């Protein structure tokens, strides 16, 4: 299997980040070490100058050869030791460089013969003692000391980097194991990944992936069930159409032909309605991607069913001037309401009344469609929401998926649909419960 180029290697990113951090840390440590080392070396050498000056202060002119044998340096030495007796000066260490007679005790930086010197003057009872050291020699000592201090860091830096690479490789092994497990899976495998198989930091990602896997599995099952249900729903009308089409050729008269043609057209209309409802059922899975004003959706119902209500002398009554917005596309809510009203019309007797009410209950909008039909046994209240289920004594024309569409639309928005029996009255009540849109969301959309 060919490996694709990744935009970012976590191991490389981690290794590079740690290596750069170590390098910056080493540079910072070297700078701080140099500053501290420079201060310490200067303090130490200044202390040495003081000690040399104190020793030289106790040497008289006659005994200086034997007492300062240890101080003797070659000509042009980096150390100058001078003893002043009044206006007379002699050098305790041979050198061509002379330091001017001091005027006060303490340290002073002076330039002699093109070099910068650090001098210390000590007053004695009969004159001065001056000790000086060339600063250039101090710089060499500081550089050597810093180099010795930095050497272990320079040696450890690549070793630590290699150690980080090894640790990162070992830490990412569980991820490679998860990748291999996914590569070896069958296409339809829906087994969740083991959260304990990866690092704790990756556990949220694994849990999110398992959630996605579960949703995809449910979606595949729904699609598979939809295909099976659709095939089942279309098999009967297509067979009927085939029989009706074949029977046209057997017509014995013009009136017989017209009657059979009329039946064929009715079968085509029923098959078309079945296909439309199947498409509505498929769309209902994504019905919640929108927002709809319930009052506006309800206001269109009387006109939509005016022909049917007039033909059967059925009165359609709207109750409740509710102002609410629900998370559904306008077309989806319209389909749900039309299915409920169509279902109520199908089972309502001539001259009856259908009441459609809406009210806000808590954080939901409750829509009720109440008919005066023959009702339904309580044990079938849930079963009629199953796809293609028809009540045992149902003699009306239909596909049995109207209420399935209503429930699927309601559930896609986080709501529900149910049936209720009217106490001491004939008929049935269909309840559509939909969550209200949050007020701040309505304000954002300009609907409040």
Buried (B, 14 or more C-beta within 10 A) or exposed (E): EEEEEEEEEEBEEBBEEBBEEBEEEBEEEBEEBBEEBBEEBBEEBBEBBBEBBEBBBEBEEEEBEEBBEEBEEEEEBBBBBBBBEEEEBEBBBEBEBBBEBBEEEEEBEBEBEEBEBBBBBBEBEEBBBBBBBBBEBBEEBBEEBBEEBBEEBEEEBEEBBEEBBEEBEEBBEBBEEBEEEEEEEEEEEBEEBEBEBBEEEBEEBBEEBBEEBEEEBEEEEEEEEBEEBBEEBBEBBBEBBEEBBEBEEEBEEEEEBEEBBEBBEEBBEBBEBBBEBBEBBBBBBEBBEBBBBBBEBBEEBBEBBEEBBEEEEBEBEBEBEBEBBBBBBBBBBBBBBBBBBBBBBBBBBEEBBBBBBBBBEEEBBBBBBBBBBBBBEEEBBEBBBBBBBBBEEBEEEBBBBBBBBBBBBBBBBEBBBBBEBEEEEBBBBBBBBBBBBEEEBBEEEEBE
